[in-house]
Amino acid sequence: MKATKADSMKSVRSNKSVRSAKSLKNMSSDILEDQQPSFEECLPMVCRKYSCPFSIFVKKDYQHDDFYKQLKAPEESVKYKKITVTTPLPNSATFQGDFMRPDDRTTATSASEMSFDEDAIFITTYYDNVNNLTEIYLAKIRPVPRSLMQIIGYLAPSYEYLTKITLYACNIDSLVIHELSKILPKTAITDVCLDGSPVPEGNYFNLLDHNETRIKYLSLCRCKINDEVCKEIASRLHYLCPAERTLLLLNLSSNHITDEGAKCLGQALRTNRHLRYLNLADNHIGDDGADFIFDSLIEFRLTYDETMKKRKRRLEYLKAKRSFLMKFLAECDATKESDEYSQFSRKSGTKKKKTSVTSLKNKGFKKDISKKDKLISGEDGLLRAELFANELLGPFIDPFSPLNTVLRDGYSHCTGNMVLCYLNLSYNRLAYPSMKKLVALLQYQKLIKRPTQSGLVKVGIEGNCIPVSCVEYQKINDLTRLAKSAHNISGRMSITGLKSRSRQARISLVPQPSSGRN
């Protein structure tokens, strides 16, 4: 008895020690998580570890468009810590505030009194109201070292709320773009802004090539983009391209794009069904280039290549659906054979028993079940397989699906791109004919628009070679105002429709037995 008591005491102590060890482990993990260094501490630390030939100077700031911050008084917003210095800076030079945004330079009075190294690199990090890193902002760094982008790519995946990276007025090259393209698939970054950062090689299209890219907003304002670079970017926006599924906003304003580049963008808009915002302001686009873009937004005739590609996509969809149906039916047959084999083994291995009323009832119930199984294995089984295939594969979605095409004069015509909402062609070389075609475009979209489609809601045409006051101006304003109001109403109706549908019971995929009614 003494031995058993001692063993029990040891087991209790061991359990207590295990529990205490687990609790200490949990506490240590919580402490480590709480003591995890911020991005402002990690970046200079890693740069020192790899002996980078530059000093890092990081400024921490909060988003100015934060709703909760706007509710606070202006005096409280100034109390945030503006700058964090983590590396010693031997040389002294007056700080001009180049690494800040233009609208933030007036608020950093305490930062302008400090002195920094001439080779220092200034980075701004923006946080939300919950102290989560959301943006990395680099401004006027000449040049941007490739090693710095590699280090940022090493640290960025650890911050799940980081969604934006900005390189404003920086001197970058193709290697920096290459490193940035490697960062995007590993992180949650969806917004890339390279305004005022021209690349001599013009390989911006590398940002749109990766299959796992999540990029939604791409701004390339004042990047000296010509028609060749615009053609490469437009080729990544065609249907089934990686960027076509994700990119919503494309800003190409203040560049050197002419009618040739606009033609490539118009060809991409024929099949693109995700891009909502296209800014081509302050370029060299004339009436011909605008016509290429407008022609993709109204009804157009499908070319031979577009028709063959549509048939190929349809055939691939049907092949995938057929393979799924065959696999599903084969699995059903295999399960049926296994059930029959198990029933046969049970019948052969069991002895005959006396019959009773309850046993006869059970046999009748089993016969009914076998009849239902036979019904399901026939035409109902095929119907069930088709329902499962439609559930998994979904309907055939294509820019030239039967819902978006009409047959006229023996040829297929597409109803046009009804997804693009915002188009900015301000400060180009448009003339009066483009105004007339734009009015016809807006009237056409108003007639054929379905409740789930938006069409053009806002169009920018100021600053062109067009009359200051004309009837077309008023028509364009009226049509865009009506399109915007209709879009808002349809959006509300779709939301309420989704709420009402969610309350309804889901349709069962298993076919129900017929009730005998015609």
NUDRENSE-982738 format. One line per field, with one value per residue (C-alpha): x, y, z; chain; residue in three letters. Coordinates in nm, 2 decimals. Layout:
BEGIN
px: c(X_...) .
py: c(Y_...) .
pz: c(Z_...) .
ch: c(A_...) .
aa: c(ALA_...) .
END
This chain:
BEGIN
px: c(0.00_0.29_0.44_0.11_0.06_0.41_0.35_0.03_0.20_0.47_0.21_0.03_0.35_0.45_0.10_0.15_0.50_0.36_0.08_0.32_0.56_0.27_0.15_0.51_0.54_0.22_0.32_0.66_0.50_0.26_0.55_0.74_0.45_0.41_0.78_0.80_1.00_0.82_0.90_1.09_1.32_1.35_1.45_1.76_1.86_1.86_2.04_2.32_2.34_2.40_2.64_2.43_2.63_2.35_2.17_1.80_1.58_1.22_0.93_0.61_0.28_-0.09_-0.33_-0.49_-0.81_-0.88_-1.23_-1.15_-0.86_-1.07_-1.30_-1.02_-0.91_-0.62_-0.41_-0.43_-0.32_0.00_0.11_0.19_0.55_0.68_1.03_1.23_1.61_1.77_2.11_2.39_2.45_2.80_2.78_2.54_2.32_2.00_1.69_1.46_1.17_1.20_1.09_0.75_0.44_0.39_0.09_0.27_0.57_0.39_0.31_0.66_0.82_1.00_1.16_1.30_1.52_1.72_2.03_2.10_2.36_2.39_2.36_2.06_1.75_1.42_1.12_0.77_0.54_0.17_-0.05_-0.42_-0.61_-0.53_-0.16_-0.13_0.12_-0.07_0.17_0.54_0.62_0.95_1.00_1.28_1.54_1.81_1.88_1.68_1.92_1.82_1.93_1.68_1.40_1.53_1.52_1.17_1.07_1.22_1.02_0.70_0.53_0.53_0.28_-0.06_-0.22_0.04_-0.16_0.02_0.38_0.46_0.78_0.72_0.96_1.24_1.52_1.46_1.57_1.46_1.61_1.40_1.09_1.20_1.24_0.90_0.74_0.88_0.74_0.38_0.29_0.43_0.24_-0.11_-0.01_-0.28_-0.19_0.13_0.21_0.51_0.42_0.71_0.95_1.03_1.22_1.45_1.37_1.00_0.94_0.64_0.46_0.66_0.43_0.14_0.29_0.28_0.00_-0.05_-0.05_-0.32_-0.26_-0.58_-0.45_-0.15_-0.06_0.21_0.16_0.46_0.66_0.75_0.55_0.54_0.33_0.57_0.54_0.17_0.13_0.31_0.09_-0.23_-0.13_-0.15_-0.51_-0.67_-0.91_-0.76_-0.44_-0.33_-0.38_-0.71_-0.87_-0.75_-0.67_-0.94_-0.76_-0.50_-0.35_-0.15_-0.19_0.08_0.28_0.36_0.08_-0.06_-0.33_-0.13_-0.12_-0.49_-0.56_-0.39_-0.59_-0.91_-0.84_-0.78_-1.11_-1.29_-1.24_-1.15_-1.43_-1.27_-1.11_-1.33_-1.10_-0.88_-0.70_-0.54_-0.53_-0.25_-0.13_-0.13_-0.44_-0.65_-0.99_-0.86_-0.73_-1.06_-1.26_-1.07_-1.16_-1.52_-1.57_-1.50_-1.77_-2.05_-2.17_-1.89_-1.85_-1.64_-1.33_-1.24_-0.97_-1.21_-1.47_-1.23_-1.09_-1.44_-1.52_-1.20_-1.28_-1.63_-1.49_-1.25_-1.53_-1.74_-1.45_-1.39_-1.76_-1.78_-1.47_-1.63_-1.96_-1.78_-1.58_-1.89_-2.08_-1.78_-1.76_-2.14_-2.11_-1.81_-2.01_-2.31_-2.10_-1.94_-2.28_-2.41_-2.10_-2.15_-2.52_-2.43_-2.17_-2.41_-2.68_-2.43_-2.28_-2.60_-2.84_-3.21_-3.42_-3.79_-4.01_-4.22_-4.44_-4.16_-3.91_-4.16_-4.20_-3.82_-3.79_-4.06_-3.87_-3.55_-3.72_-3.84_-3.49_-3.35_-3.61_-3.51_-3.15_-3.23_-3.42_-3.12_-2.87_-3.05_-3.16_-3.19_-2.83_-2.71_-2.92_-2.77_-2.42_-2.50_-2.62_-2.30_-2.09_-2.28_-2.22_-1.85_-1.76_-2.02_-2.18_-1.97_-1.85_-1.70_-1.69_-1.85_-2.11_-2.46_-2.58_-2.34_-2.37_-2.63_-2.65_-2.70_-2.65_-2.51_-2.23_-2.19_-2.18_-2.08_-2.29_-1.97_-1.78_-2.03_-1.79_-1.57_-1.71_-1.46_-1.27_-1.05_-0.94_-0.88_-0.60_-0.55_-0.61_-0.98_-1.20_-1.57_-1.64_-1.53_-1.80_-2.07_-1.95_-1.94_-2.30_-2.40_-2.21_-2.38_-2.72_-2.65_-2.54_-2.85_-3.08_-2.91_-2.79_-2.91_-2.96_-2.64_-2.43_-2.29_-2.16_-1.98_-2.06_-1.80_-1.61_-1.34_-1.30_-1.20_-0.88_-0.93_-0.98_-1.35_-1.60_-1.64_-2.02_-2.22_-2.53_-2.32_-2.17_-2.51_-2.61_-2.30_-2.36_-2.72_-2.65_-2.36_-2.58_-2.86_-2.61_-2.47_-2.81_-2.92_-2.60_-2.65_-3.02_-2.93_-2.65_-2.89_-3.14_-2.88_-2.77_-3.13_-3.19_-2.89_-3.02_-3.36_-3.21_-2.99_-3.31_-3.45_-3.38_-3.12_-3.23_-3.14_-2.92_-3.07_-3.37_-3.70_-3.95_-4.23_-4.57_-4.76_-4.87_-4.81) .
py: c(0.00_0.24_0.18_0.25_0.58_0.69_0.61_0.80_1.10_1.09_1.08_1.37_1.57_1.47_1.59_1.91_1.95_1.88_2.13_2.39_2.34_2.38_2.69_2.83_2.75_2.93_3.22_3.24_3.22_3.50_3.71_3.65_3.75_4.06_4.14_4.08_4.37_4.60_4.66_4.98_4.78_4.47_4.66_4.84_4.52_4.31_4.58_4.58_4.20_4.19_4.49_4.70_5.01_5.25_5.37_5.31_5.58_5.48_5.71_5.56_5.73_5.65_5.66_6.00_5.85_5.65_5.71_5.67_5.91_6.17_6.16_6.26_6.62_6.76_6.80_6.43_6.33_6.53_6.33_6.02_5.92_6.04_5.90_5.60_5.60_5.26_5.30_5.54_5.81_5.95_6.23_6.53_6.68_6.87_6.67_6.82_6.58_6.42_6.08_6.21_6.27_6.62_6.68_6.55_6.78_7.05_6.83_6.70_7.00_6.80_6.58_6.86_6.97_6.64_6.56_6.26_6.08_6.19_5.82_5.75_5.60_5.73_5.50_5.58_5.31_5.36_5.19_5.16_5.23_4.88_4.94_4.70_4.78_4.86_5.05_5.09_5.43_5.51_5.86_6.03_5.75_5.79_5.51_5.24_4.95_4.61_4.47_4.69_4.54_4.19_4.27_4.41_4.10_3.89_4.08_4.16_3.81_3.84_4.13_4.00_4.34_4.49_4.57_4.86_4.95_5.29_5.41_5.77_5.97_5.71_5.61_5.24_4.99_4.66_4.47_4.66_4.57_4.21_4.20_4.37_4.11_3.84_4.01_4.03_3.66_3.60_3.88_4.03_4.34_4.44_4.81_4.91_5.28_5.37_5.73_5.93_5.63_5.56_5.25_5.27_4.91_4.96_4.61_4.70_4.41_4.18_4.28_4.12_3.80_3.58_3.33_3.39_3.77_3.95_4.30_4.50_4.86_4.96_5.32_5.42_5.79_5.99_5.68_5.78_5.48_5.47_5.26_4.96_4.94_5.00_4.71_4.48_4.59_4.55_4.20_4.10_4.22_3.97_3.70_3.42_3.61_3.62_3.99_3.99_3.81_4.05_4.40_4.65_4.99_5.09_5.44_5.53_5.91_6.16_5.93_5.92_5.69_5.76_5.60_5.27_5.22_5.30_5.05_4.77_4.87_4.87_4.52_4.40_4.55_4.33_4.03_4.19_4.17_4.28_4.62_4.90_5.21_5.32_5.65_5.77_6.14_6.37_6.15_6.19_6.00_6.13_6.04_5.72_5.59_5.69_5.51_5.18_5.21_5.31_5.03_4.77_4.92_4.89_4.61_4.47_4.18_3.88_3.81_3.46_3.42_3.53_3.28_2.99_3.07_3.09_2.74_2.60_2.73_2.59_2.25_2.24_2.32_2.04_1.79_1.88_1.83_1.50_1.36_1.46_1.29_0.97_0.97_1.02_0.74_0.51_0.57_0.51_0.17_0.08_0.15_-0.04_-0.35_-0.34_-0.32_-0.61_-0.82_-0.75_-0.85_-1.17_-1.26_-1.19_-1.42_-1.70_-1.69_-1.66_-1.94_-1.94_-1.78_-1.81_-1.56_-1.32_-1.02_-0.77_-0.95_-0.93_-0.56_-0.51_-0.71_-0.49_-0.18_-0.31_-0.39_-0.03_0.10_-0.13_0.00_0.36_0.27_0.12_0.44_0.65_0.44_0.51_0.84_0.99_0.90_1.09_1.39_1.38_1.37_1.67_1.86_1.79_1.89_2.22_2.27_2.22_2.36_2.62_2.76_2.84_3.19_3.36_3.71_3.58_3.35_3.32_3.57_3.84_3.76_3.80_3.66_3.92_3.88_3.53_3.66_3.66_4.01_4.08_4.33_4.50_4.56_4.66_4.63_4.94_5.21_5.50_5.62_5.93_6.07_6.43_6.65_6.44_6.53_6.45_6.65_6.70_6.36_6.18_6.37_6.25_5.89_5.91_6.02_5.73_5.49_5.61_5.59_5.24_5.12_5.28_5.07_4.73_4.75_4.48_4.53_4.35_4.56_4.91_5.05_5.38_5.59_5.86_5.99_6.25_6.46_6.80_6.96_6.84_7.02_7.03_7.32_7.48_7.47_7.24_7.01_6.70_6.82_6.84_6.50_6.33_6.48_6.37_6.02_5.96_6.10_5.86_5.57_5.65_5.66_5.34_5.17_5.27_5.15_4.82_4.77_4.81_4.58_4.31_4.33_4.30_4.02_3.83_3.88_3.75_3.45_3.36_3.31_3.06_2.69_2.55_2.32_1.96_1.80_1.45_1.40_1.36_1.08_1.20_1.27_1.13_1.47_1.58) .
pz: c(0.00_0.08_-0.27_-0.44_-0.24_-0.33_-0.69_-0.68_-0.52_-0.79_-1.06_-0.91_-0.89_-1.24_-1.36_-1.18_-1.33_-1.68_-1.63_-1.49_-1.78_-2.03_-1.86_-1.85_-2.22_-2.30_-2.09_-2.26_-2.60_-2.51_-2.38_-2.70_-2.90_-2.70_-2.72_-3.09_-3.24_-3.47_-3.83_-3.73_-3.51_-3.74_-4.06_-3.92_-3.73_-4.04_-4.24_-3.97_-3.97_-4.35_-4.34_-4.58_-4.69_-4.59_-4.27_-4.22_-4.07_-4.00_-3.92_-3.78_-3.85_-3.86_-4.14_-4.19_-4.34_-4.02_-3.90_-3.54_-3.56_-3.72_-3.42_-3.19_-3.13_-3.34_-3.03_-2.95_-3.31_-3.28_-2.97_-3.17_-3.20_-3.54_-3.57_-3.44_-3.49_-3.45_-3.61_-3.52_-3.78_-3.76_-4.02_-3.97_-4.23_-4.20_-4.26_-4.53_-4.49_-4.83_-4.71_-4.61_-4.81_-4.94_-4.72_-4.41_-4.41_-4.22_-3.92_-3.86_-3.69_-3.43_-3.70_-3.90_-3.61_-3.61_-3.81_-4.02_-4.23_-4.60_-4.71_-4.48_-4.63_-4.49_-4.48_-4.35_-4.21_-4.17_-3.91_-3.85_-3.53_-3.40_-3.45_-3.74_-4.02_-4.34_-4.57_-4.64_-4.79_-4.96_-5.11_-5.31_-5.25_-5.52_-5.59_-5.42_-5.33_-5.44_-5.10_-4.93_-5.13_-5.06_-4.68_-4.71_-4.89_-4.61_-4.34_-4.51_-4.49_-4.11_-4.13_-4.24_-4.25_-4.48_-4.80_-4.97_-5.07_-5.23_-5.40_-5.47_-5.69_-5.64_-5.87_-5.94_-6.20_-6.34_-6.05_-5.80_-6.00_-6.01_-5.63_-5.59_-5.81_-5.58_-5.27_-5.40_-5.40_-5.05_-4.88_-4.86_-5.06_-5.31_-5.37_-5.55_-5.62_-5.83_-5.91_-6.03_-6.03_-6.40_-6.49_-6.80_-6.90_-6.84_-6.70_-6.50_-6.65_-6.42_-6.14_-6.33_-6.44_-6.13_-6.10_-5.73_-5.75_-5.54_-5.69_-5.72_-5.75_-5.97_-6.01_-6.27_-6.29_-6.44_-6.52_-6.88_-7.02_-7.40_-7.64_-7.61_-7.24_-7.25_-7.50_-7.26_-6.97_-7.18_-7.29_-6.92_-6.89_-7.14_-7.02_-6.81_-6.75_-6.38_-6.35_-6.52_-6.23_-5.97_-6.11_-6.04_-6.08_-6.34_-6.33_-6.64_-6.62_-6.72_-6.95_-7.32_-7.45_-7.80_-8.01_-8.05_-7.67_-7.64_-7.92_-7.71_-7.40_-7.61_-7.73_-7.37_-7.26_-7.51_-7.29_-6.95_-6.70_-6.38_-6.44_-6.29_-6.31_-6.60_-6.58_-6.91_-6.83_-6.95_-7.24_-7.62_-7.71_-8.00_-8.15_-8.30_-7.97_-7.79_-8.06_-7.99_-7.62_-7.69_-7.94_-7.67_-7.45_-7.70_-7.92_-8.14_-8.38_-8.27_-8.47_-8.60_-8.33_-8.05_-8.18_-8.19_-7.84_-7.70_-7.85_-7.71_-7.36_-7.39_-7.50_-7.21_-6.97_-7.11_-7.09_-6.73_-6.65_-6.84_-6.65_-6.32_-6.42_-6.52_-6.20_-5.99_-6.16_-6.13_-5.76_-5.72_-5.91_-5.68_-5.37_-5.50_-5.58_-5.24_-5.07_-5.28_-5.19_-4.82_-4.84_-5.02_-4.76_-4.48_-4.64_-4.70_-4.35_-4.15_-4.07_-4.14_-3.87_-3.79_-3.95_-3.75_-3.81_-3.73_-3.95_-4.24_-4.18_-4.18_-4.51_-4.67_-4.56_-4.70_-5.04_-5.05_-5.00_-5.27_-5.51_-5.43_-5.49_-5.83_-5.92_-5.82_-6.01_-6.34_-6.48_-6.13_-6.06_-6.37_-6.27_-5.92_-6.08_-6.29_-5.99_-5.81_-6.12_-6.14_-5.77_-5.79_-6.14_-6.15_-6.47_-6.78_-6.73_-7.03_-7.17_-7.48_-7.31_-7.46_-7.20_-7.34_-7.71_-7.98_-8.33_-8.60_-8.98_-8.92_-8.70_-8.32_-8.16_-7.80_-7.61_-7.49_-7.17_-6.90_-6.61_-6.65_-6.43_-6.45_-6.75_-6.75_-7.08_-6.96_-7.10_-7.42_-7.78_-7.82_-8.05_-8.10_-8.28_-7.96_-7.76_-8.00_-7.99_-7.61_-7.59_-7.82_-7.59_-7.28_-7.44_-7.56_-7.22_-7.06_-7.29_-7.25_-6.90_-6.66_-6.29_-6.20_-6.45_-6.38_-6.71_-6.73_-6.42_-6.45_-6.75_-6.75_-7.07_-6.96_-7.10_-7.46_-7.79_-7.76_-7.73_-7.38_-7.39_-7.61_-7.59_-7.56_-7.23_-7.07_-7.22_-7.08_-6.74_-6.73_-6.85_-6.60_-6.32_-6.41_-6.44_-6.10_-5.93_-6.10_-6.00_-5.63_-5.64_-5.80_-5.55_-5.26_-5.42_-5.48_-5.11_-4.99_-5.23_-5.09_-4.74_-4.84_-5.02_-4.72_-4.51_-4.75_-4.72_-4.96_-5.24_-5.18_-5.44_-5.38_-5.61_-5.42_-5.51_-5.74_-5.58_-5.88_-6.01_-6.37) .
ch: c(A_A_A_A_A_A_A_A_A_A_A_A_A_A_A_A_A_A_A_A_A_A_A_A_A_A_A_A_A_A_A_A_A_A_A_A_A_A_A_A_A_A_A_A_A_A_A_A_A_A_A_A_A_A_A_A_A_A_A_A_A_A_A_A_A_A_A_A_A_A_A_A_A_A_A_A_A_A_A_A_A_A_A_A_A_A_A_A_A_A_A_A_A_A_A_A_A_A_A_A_A_A_A_A_A_A_A_A_A_A_A_A_A_A_A_A_A_A_A_A_A_A_A_A_A_A_A_A_A_A_A_A_A_A_A_A_A_A_A_A_A_A_A_A_A_A_A_A_A_A_A_A_A_A_A_A_A_A_A_A_A_A_A_A_A_A_A_A_A_A_A_A_A_A_A_A_A_A_A_A_A_A_A_A_A_A_A_A_A_A_A_A_A_A_A_A_A_A_A_A_A_A_A_A_A_A_A_A_A_A_A_A_A_A_A_A_A_A_A_A_A_A_A_A_A_A_A_A_A_A_A_A_A_A_A_A_A_A_A_A_A_A_A_A_A_A_A_A_A_A_A_A_A_A_A_A_A_A_A_A_A_A_A_A_A_A_A_A_A_A_A_A_A_A_A_A_A_A_A_A_A_A_A_A_A_A_A_A_A_A_A_A_A_A_A_A_A_A_A_A_A_A_A_A_A_A_A_A_A_A_A_A_A_A_A_A_A_A_A_A_A_A_A_A_A_A_A_A_A_A_A_A_A_A_A_A_A_A_A_A_A_A_A_A_A_A_A_A_A_A_A_A_A_A_A_A_A_A_A_A_A_A_A_A_A_A_A_A_A_A_A_A_A_A_A_A_A_A_A_A_A_A_A_A_A_A_A_A_A_A_A_A_A_A_A_A_A_A_A_A_A_A_A_A_A_A_A_A_A_A_A_A_A_A_A_A_A_A_A_A_A_A_A_A_A_A_A_A_A_A_A_A_A_A_A_A_A_A_A_A_A_A_A_A_A_A_A_A_A_A_A_A_A_A_A_A_A_A_A_A_A_A_A_A_A_A_A_A_A_A_A_A_A_A_A_A_A_A_A_A_A_A_A_A_A_A_A_A_A_A_A_A_A_A_A_A_A_A_A_A_A_A_A_A_A_A_A_A_A_A_A_A_A_A_A_A_A_A) .
aa: c(MET_LYS_ALA_THR_LYS_ALA_ASP_SER_MET_LYS_SER_VAL_ARG_SER_ASN_LYS_SER_VAL_ARG_SER_ALA_LYS_SER_LEU_LYS_ASN_MET_SER_SER_ASP_ILE_LEU_GLU_ASP_GLN_GLN_PRO_SER_PHE_GLU_GLU_CYS_LEU_PRO_MET_VAL_CYS_ARG_LYS_TYR_SER_CYS_PRO_PHE_SER_ILE_PHE_VAL_LYS_LYS_ASP_TYR_GLN_HIS_ASP_ASP_PHE_TYR_LYS_GLN_LEU_LYS_ALA_PRO_GLU_GLU_SER_VAL_LYS_TYR_LYS_LYS_ILE_THR_VAL_THR_THR_PRO_LEU_PRO_ASN_SER_ALA_THR_PHE_GLN_GLY_ASP_PHE_MET_ARG_PRO_ASP_ASP_ARG_THR_THR_ALA_THR_SER_ALA_SER_GLU_MET_SER_PHE_ASP_GLU_ASP_ALA_ILE_PHE_ILE_THR_THR_TYR_TYR_ASP_ASN_VAL_ASN_ASN_LEU_THR_GLU_ILE_TYR_LEU_ALA_LYS_ILE_ARG_PRO_VAL_PRO_ARG_SER_LEU_MET_GLN_ILE_ILE_GLY_TYR_LEU_ALA_PRO_SER_TYR_GLU_TYR_LEU_THR_LYS_ILE_THR_LEU_TYR_ALA_CYS_ASN_ILE_ASP_SER_LEU_VAL_ILE_HIS_GLU_LEU_SER_LYS_ILE_LEU_PRO_LYS_THR_ALA_ILE_THR_ASP_VAL_CYS_LEU_ASP_GLY_SER_PRO_VAL_PRO_GLU_GLY_ASN_TYR_PHE_ASN_LEU_LEU_ASP_HIS_ASN_GLU_THR_ARG_ILE_LYS_TYR_LEU_SER_LEU_CYS_ARG_CYS_LYS_ILE_ASN_ASP_GLU_VAL_CYS_LYS_GLU_ILE_ALA_SER_ARG_LEU_HIS_TYR_LEU_CYS_PRO_ALA_GLU_ARG_THR_LEU_LEU_LEU_LEU_ASN_LEU_SER_SER_ASN_HIS_ILE_THR_ASP_GLU_GLY_ALA_LYS_CYS_LEU_GLY_GLN_ALA_LEU_ARG_THR_ASN_ARG_HIS_LEU_ARG_TYR_LEU_ASN_LEU_ALA_ASP_ASN_HIS_ILE_GLY_ASP_ASP_GLY_ALA_ASP_PHE_ILE_PHE_ASP_SER_LEU_ILE_GLU_PHE_ARG_LEU_THR_TYR_ASP_GLU_THR_MET_LYS_LYS_ARG_LYS_ARG_ARG_LEU_GLU_TYR_LEU_LYS_ALA_LYS_ARG_SER_PHE_LEU_MET_LYS_PHE_LEU_ALA_GLU_CYS_ASP_ALA_THR_LYS_GLU_SER_ASP_GLU_TYR_SER_GLN_PHE_SER_ARG_LYS_SER_GLY_THR_LYS_LYS_LYS_LYS_THR_SER_VAL_THR_SER_LEU_LYS_ASN_LYS_GLY_PHE_LYS_LYS_ASP_ILE_SER_LYS_LYS_ASP_LYS_LEU_ILE_SER_GLY_GLU_ASP_GLY_LEU_LEU_ARG_ALA_GLU_LEU_PHE_ALA_ASN_GLU_LEU_LEU_GLY_PRO_PHE_ILE_ASP_PRO_PHE_SER_PRO_LEU_ASN_THR_VAL_LEU_ARG_ASP_GLY_TYR_SER_HIS_CYS_THR_GLY_ASN_MET_VAL_LEU_CYS_TYR_LEU_ASN_LEU_SER_TYR_ASN_ARG_LEU_ALA_TYR_PRO_SER_MET_LYS_LYS_LEU_VAL_ALA_LEU_LEU_GLN_TYR_GLN_LYS_LEU_ILE_LYS_ARG_PRO_THR_GLN_SER_GLY_LEU_VAL_LYS_VAL_GLY_ILE_GLU_GLY_ASN_CYS_ILE_PRO_VAL_SER_CYS_VAL_GLU_TYR_GLN_LYS_ILE_ASN_ASP_LEU_THR_ARG_LEU_ALA_LYS_SER_ALA_HIS_ASN_ILE_SER_GLY_ARG_MET_SER_ILE_THR_GLY_LEU_LYS_SER_ARG_SER_ARG_GLN_ALA_ARG_ILE_SER_LEU_VAL_PRO_GLN_PRO_SER_SER_GLY_ARG_ASN) .
END
